[in-house]
C-alpha cells in the first residue's frame, strides 16, 4: 500500500482549501506521492465552481472502509469527506465558530487516520486562532492541538528554508516573557533536545556543529557579552560540550543565519520567535515551512496565516504548500518518522 500524506483542510474560510486544490493540480503533483485530504466535500465543490478549478481527487470516501478500498485500488489523491460546515452560513473570509470547529474536526480525523496507519505523515495548511477560540477549542495552534490529540505534548518546532534548519527556544510568546525562558536549565534542555533530534542521517549534516544565537548584540570579536550570555548561555554551552555535544556560540543573531545559509552548521538555535522567523522569511519567504519533531509522526506545516482577506478570490499561489509537500515526501523517503 502507498504511504499517504494526510492534509486536513485548515481554516476553510481562509486560503487552505484553495491552495490544496491548486497544489494538487499543479505540474509538481507527481513529486508529492499519495495524498489524502480530509475536508468537507460540499465546501470544496463550491470552491471548484466559484474559482473554475476542477477538483483533482481520484476518489471520494466518507468512512474508513471505503478509504481502505480506495487505497487498495491504488488511488493517488483521495478526499475523505466529513460534512462539518454549514454551507448556508458560510462566506469566504469570514471565520466563525462553525469554521473553527470544522478545522478542529478535520485535523483530529487526519491525526486519527495516521494513528491508525492509513497515512504516514501530516501536512497542514493555515488555521485561524480566532475561529478556534470562538468554537471553544482551547488549543488554537497546531503545536498544542496536535500535541493534545497525540498525548505527546508539544513538539519541537523547526523552520526548514533552503536547507537551513532553524530551531527556536521559545515560540509565540511576548518578548518580555521569552526573556524569562532564558535560564541555564532551559537553554541546556533545548540544546540537548535539538542535538538529539538532529541525528537523523540524510536530513542533517552530522559532521557539522550546532550553533546557538546570542540574546544581546555583540562585538565581532565576541569579547563583550551581556549578562544573559555570561550567566546563562555560555555556561549552558560549556555544559553541553562536557556532555559530548558539538555546539558553537553564542553567535550574534545578526550574522548567525548568514553563516547558516553558507552551510556552516548542522542546525541553528534561535532564542526567540522573531530571531528565527525574520531570518527564515528573509532567506526565502515562499519556501519556508515548519517541521514539528517529537510527535509520533512526521508533521510539516505551511508557515503562513489564513489570509482571510484573500480567500475565495482565486489569487493565491500554492508555492508554500507545494514546498511543504515536497519536504514531507523527501523526509518520508529518507525514513524519517519524527
SVG drawing of the C-alpha trace seen along z (x, -y; Angstrom):
<svg xmlns="http://www.w3.org/2000/svg" viewBox="-28 -45 66 48">
<polyline fill="none" stroke="black" stroke-width="0.4" points="0.0,0.0 1.2,-3.5 2.4,-5.8 -0.1,-8.7 0.4,-12.2 -2.7,-13.4 -3.8,-17.1 -6.7,-18.5 -8.4,-21.5 -7.5,-24.0 -9.5,-27.3 -11.9,-26.7 -12.9,-30.4 -9.3,-31.2 -6.9,-30.1 -6.4,-26.5 -8.9,-24.8 -7.8,-26.9 -4.1,-26.2 -4.8,-22.5 -6.8,-22.2 -4.2,-24.3 -1.2,-22.4 -2.7,-19.0 -3.5,-20.3 0.0,-21.7 2.8,-20.4 4.7,-19.3 1.9,-16.9 4.0,-13.7 6.6,-14.8 4.2,-14.6 3.3,-10.9 0.0,-9.7 -2.3,-12.3 -5.3,-12.0 -7.2,-15.2 -9.7,-15.5 -12.4,-18.1 -16.0,-19.0 -16.8,-17.9 -19.6,-20.4 -17.2,-23.3 -14.6,-22.1 -17.3,-21.6 -18.4,-25.2 -14.8,-26.4 -14.3,-24.5 -17.3,-26.1 -16.6,-29.6 -13.0,-29.6 -13.5,-27.5 -10.9,-24.9 -11.6,-21.2 -11.2,-19.1 -8.1,-17.0 -9.2,-14.0 -9.3,-10.5 -11.6,-9.1 -14.1,-10.4 -14.8,-8.4 -16.8,-9.0 -15.8,-6.2 -12.7,-4.1 -13.9,-1.0 -14.3,-3.0 -10.9,-4.5 -9.3,-1.1 -10.8,0.0 -9.6,-3.2 -6.1,-2.7 -6.1,1.0 -7.1,-0.2 -4.1,-2.4 -6.0,-5.8 -3.4,-8.5 -5.4,-11.5 -8.2,-10.6 -10.7,-13.0 -12.2,-11.9 -15.5,-13.7 -16.6,-15.0 -19.7,-17.2 -18.9,-19.7 -19.5,-23.2 -22.9,-25.0 -22.8,-25.9 -25.8,-28.2 -24.0,-30.4 -20.5,-30.0 -18.7,-33.0 -15.2,-33.3 -13.0,-35.4 -15.4,-35.2 -14.2,-32.9 -16.7,-31.7 -17.2,-29.1 -18.5,-26.8 -15.4,-27.1 -13.2,-26.8 -14.9,-23.6 -14.6,-22.3 -10.8,-23.0 -10.5,-21.1 -12.7,-18.2 -10.8,-17.6 -7.4,-17.9 -8.5,-15.4 -9.6,-13.0 -6.4,-13.4 -4.4,-12.6 -6.6,-9.6 -6.0,-8.3 -2.3,-8.5 -2.5,-6.8 -4.4,-4.0 -1.8,-3.6 -3.9,-5.0 -1.3,-7.7 2.4,-8.2 2.7,-12.0 0.7,-15.2 0.9,-18.4 -1.2,-21.3 -2.5,-24.5 -3.2,-27.6 -5.7,-27.7 -7.3,-30.8 -6.9,-31.1 -9.9,-33.3 -12.4,-30.9 -11.0,-28.0 -11.4,-30.2 -15.0,-31.0 -15.6,-27.3 -14.4,-26.8 -11.2,-25.0 -8.5,-25.8 -5.6,-24.8 -5.6,-27.4 -2.2,-26.5 -1.3,-23.2 1.7,-22.8 -0.6,-22.4 -3.6,-21.0 -1.8,-18.0 0.3,-17.6 -3.0,-17.1 -4.5,-14.8 -1.5,-12.6 -1.0,-12.8 2.7,-13.6 2.9,-17.2 4.3,-20.0 6.7,-19.1 9.9,-20.9 9.4,-23.4 12.0,-23.7 11.9,-26.0 13.2,-24.5 14.3,-27.0 16.6,-26.1 18.5,-23.6 18.9,-25.9 17.4,-24.2 16.3,-26.7 15.0,-25.7 13.6,-28.2 14.0,-28.1 10.7,-30.0 7.5,-30.3 4.6,-32.7 5.1,-34.5 5.8,-38.2 9.4,-39.1 9.4,-40.1 8.1,-36.7 10.5,-35.0 13.5,-36.5 12.3,-34.8 12.7,-31.5 16.5,-32.2 17.7,-30.2 20.6,-27.8 18.4,-24.7 16.0,-25.6 18.7,-26.6 20.7,-23.4 17.5,-21.3 16.8,-22.9 20.4,-22.2 20.2,-18.6 16.8,-18.1 17.9,-19.7 21.1,-17.7 19.1,-14.5 16.6,-15.5 19.3,-16.4 21.0,-13.0 18.8,-12.0 21.0,-10.9 20.2,-12.3 18.4,-15.3 21.2,-16.8 24.9,-17.0 26.2,-15.2 29.8,-16.3 28.8,-19.9 28.1,-21.6 25.0,-23.1 25.1,-26.9 23.1,-29.0 22.3,-32.7 23.1,-35.3 20.5,-37.4 22.3,-40.7 24.1,-42.5 27.8,-41.6 31.1,-42.9 32.6,-40.9 35.4,-39.6 32.8,-38.3 34.6,-39.7 31.9,-42.0 28.8,-40.0 25.7,-40.8 24.6,-39.1 22.4,-36.6 25.4,-35.3 27.8,-35.4 25.4,-33.9 23.3,-31.6 24.1,-30.8 27.9,-30.3 27.7,-28.1 24.9,-26.0 27.2,-25.7 30.1,-24.6 28.0,-22.0 26.6,-20.7 30.2,-20.3 31.0,-18.3 28.1,-16.0 29.7,-15.5 27.5,-17.9 29.2,-19.6 27.9,-23.2 29.3,-26.7 28.2,-30.1 26.8,-32.3 26.8,-33.7 25.4,-37.2 21.9,-36.8 22.6,-39.4 25.0,-37.1 24.1,-33.7 21.7,-33.0 24.0,-34.2 26.6,-31.7 23.9,-29.0 23.0,-29.8 26.6,-29.2 26.4,-25.7 28.5,-26.0 26.1,-24.4 24.0,-21.2 21.2,-23.4 20.9,-26.6 19.0,-27.5 17.3,-30.9 16.2,-32.1 13.0,-34.0 10.3,-33.6 11.3,-36.6 15.0,-35.7 14.0,-32.6 11.1,-33.8 12.5,-37.1 15.7,-35.4 13.8,-32.5 11.3,-34.7 14.1,-36.9 16.1,-34.0 13.1,-32.7 9.6,-33.7 7.7,-31.4 9.7,-28.3 9.8,-28.5 8.0,-25.6 7.7,-24.4 8.6,-20.8 7.5,-19.6 9.7,-17.0 8.9,-14.9 5.5,-13.7 4.7,-10.1 4.6,-11.0 6.2,-13.5 4.3,-16.8 5.1,-19.7 3.2,-23.0 2.7,-25.8 4.2,-28.7 1.5,-31.3 -1.7,-32.8 -5.1,-32.0 -5.1,-35.2 -8.9,-35.7 -8.7,-38.9 -7.6,-36.9 -9.9,-33.9 -12.2,-32.9 -10.7,-35.4 -8.5,-32.9 -5.4,-35.0 -3.4,-32.6 -0.4,-30.6 0.3,-27.3 4.1,-27.6 4.2,-27.3 2.1,-24.1 3.9,-22.5 7.2,-23.1 5.7,-21.6 4.6,-18.5 8.0,-18.2 9.7,-18.4 7.4,-15.9 7.8,-13.4 11.6,-13.8 11.7,-13.1 9.4,-10.0 11.7,-8.6 14.7,-9.2 12.9,-7.1 12.1,-10.0 9.2,-9.3 9.5,-12.2"/>
</svg>
